[in-house]
Amino acid sequence: MTAELTVNQDRLWQSLMDMGQIGALPGGGCCRTALSFEDKRGRDLFVGWCKDAGCTVSIDQAGNIYARRRGRKNSRPAVATGSHLDTQPHGGKFDGIYGVLAGLEVVRSLNDAGVETAAPIDVIVWTNEEGVRFSPPLAGSSVFAGICDIETLHDSETTDGTTVLQDLQSIGYLGPEQAGGRKLQCFVEAHIEQGPILEAEGKTIGIVTRIQGIRWLRVTLTGQDAHAGTTPMNRRKDALLGAANMISEINAIAIAEDQETRLTVGRLDVEPNSGATVPGRVFFNCDLRHPESATLNRLDEKMEHAMRNIADTFGLQITIDRPINVAPLEFAKELIDTIREAADTLGYANMDMLSGAGHDAMNVAHRVPSAMIFVPCKDGISHNEAESATPADLAAGAHTLLRTLVAQADIAP
Amino acid sequence: MTAELTVNQDRLWQSLMDMGQIGALPGGGCCRTALSFEDKRGRDLFVGWCKDAGCTVSIDQAGNIYARRRGRKNSRPAVATGSHLDTQPHGGKFDGIYGVLAGLEVVRSLNDAGVETAAPIDVIVWTNEEGVRFSPPLAGSSVFAGICDIETLHDSETTDGTTVLQDLQSIGYLGPEQAGGRKLQCFVEAHIEQGPILEAEGKTIGIVTRIQGIRWLRVTLTGQDAHAGTTPMNRRKDALLGAANMISEINAIAIAEDQETRLTVGRLDVEPNSGATVPGRVFFNCDLRHPESATLNRLDEKMEHAMRNIADTFGLQITIDRPINVAPLEFAKELIDTIREAADTLGYANMDMLSGAGHDAMNVAHRVPSAMIFVPCKDGISHNEAESATPADLAAGAHTLLRTLVAQADIAP
């Protein structure tokens, strides 16, 4: 590998800013939800850039985009990178987009240096990572990994009342390639951290060794609606008071466990939700995450036990179901080592870390060796128009990605 | 007063059942929201019954209906009774309607017995007690009492986008009489208890001596939206976790005070209310009631202090405002004594009690001596299709009302 093989920080930044113009919001963020017209425009811009860079572009039946830079041995499975171009409704300019455009920057940099790799390099855009307009989230990579079948995705209904199949057709991204048919040697996804750790630790590169497991406990409490003025407090079955006690208690359980535990009650709905009525029904969702399966199981059990006790105390019926239950995942050791070596060689302060969020790489890892490279984002803020990262950190991540992909592409098959 | 002067239990029950057919719901309840077409049909039915009973019917500018049974001295202010015909969207057949039709039963019974009272007797239907389609609730009696001016009511917008003035005109209940212009000697409102106390105590008649004070504390907490997977629990500003702790704590404060205290958090809204996002904003409403002003003030202060402390602990900004602050009210002693004497004479087990709910009589009491008669309702359930009361209890209340009104009408002016 030549010493001159580097990335162009300004070009990468400019591409991010150009993409950020599509679906731009007043607060500096983007709304480019999956398979919307804005998503189509973002895809078109990316495909144009890839063709200009000499790539061959293929689309699969899930709308995933594969931009291939050919190598010396094109029969070899590609060394792949990428992420997603879709955003939250009030999303930022970096979540997902960075991973795609870092991949493009790798291709452009290889072109600049006139380097030909042994294996081809694919830059992939996965469809609907965010899951805003339709389910499932991480849709394109789920189909690629065989976790979701293509018919289920095609039949999925969007919030606009269309189906995914209709939307893929109407934006021109229903491709002929079988989703999951493509052979890859490995997949490395670059991403902003979406958390505060790298910034706090003063590191430039996060080497993601694991993605924590995630479990959702969906709790429904049924008490009895009652008049706020006439019903003595000791004769109530107040579902919200029960929920409040549960939320306090399960948070205490989670905090007592260890610093890696994440418990979030982010959604809570009250019925009838009227100021003068004791609420007879409350629904809330517990998002529980931990890197160890055994700990997830133990916390789940403790939380359920505590919530059932509180339900009894308050005279409430309780039902709990678990619509999401994803086991923790370890990324591929050989890729992690390659990334660490690249970051060390380039002199970027780095650390091994856990991903708190789910990512497409988590799905792809079920098919091929995968890993992730994180770069810092300001104040750990993401899923927010205020999402921000520095051009230097973004370039460092792309540079680390470049060396990682080249090393992987040039190893003996 | 003759020993034969009694009410007709079957007729009263049949009138309640007939009125319950208008806006009838599948579960046995009614939807007859104020100034709706169903409300018009209910009003028309009542007016027809009153005219059949020989009453003179007047309508005021607030749509309040006054059905007058003439007395020997018609220059005297009327002895008045009544309540409301409008319902909650999923209301019952008794809340409000009973007080109106008990008044009609008094008129019919006096007719049957050929009794002429000294003062005239008015049966009044107050407009929009429930406040479902427009504000304020207790609208007709508020205007009558001078608490709300007629222009404000007329300009009030309904949930259907019309104004109250338009609705009054379109259903034919915009009357010429000045709202509040009518002189009354007193006002006695019969009502189902809407609580469980009479049933639990085995009493037939509740003599309402007081209506408790009510105060709403509207609390808004602002923290910071954050990613559920990436944000360590000790770096969060979780508005819902703060709210949960506050709800537990202020309930403990209320329960520790005394058995008369009622605290209800009935409404709570979370933003962005997404399973995987730490909630950055929560709004909730505290409905605090107590018969003593000093206790209300002390509880309010304790609750605010506790909530501000918890907000500090969780790094949340807190704002509290008080959109409702109604002082406790004592009903007129001479009326209370008259009701008690009537119930005792008739042999109905009775008790003095507090009203936990607000009622039109609470407003009318600002203008003329007022009181209320409660009868039991099944399991204390109200604002619910399942609302239920027995024909015998309803007749007992009407009989007590009859004797109370006659006694008041025949005292020296």
Interface residues (C-beta under 8 A of the other chain):
Chain A: E193 Q194 G195 P196 I197 Q212 I214 W216 D225 A226 H227 A228 G229 T230 T231 P232 M233 N234 R235 D238 L240 L241 A243 A244 N245 M246 I247 S248 N251 A254 I255 Q259 T261 R262 L263 T264 V265 G266 R267 L268 D269 V270 N273 S274 G275 A276 T277 V278 P279 N285 D287 R289 S355 G356 A357 G358 G380 I381 S382 H383 N384
Chain B: E193 Q194 G195 P196 I197 Q212 I214 W216 D225 A226 H227 A228 G229 T230 T231 P232 M233 N234 R235 D238 L240 L241 A243 A244 N245 M246 I247 S248 N251 A254 I255 Q259 T261 R262 L263 T264 V265 G266 R267 L268 D269 V270 N273 S274 G275 A276 T277 V278 P279 N285 D287 R289 S355 G356 A357 G358 G380 I381 S382 H383 N384
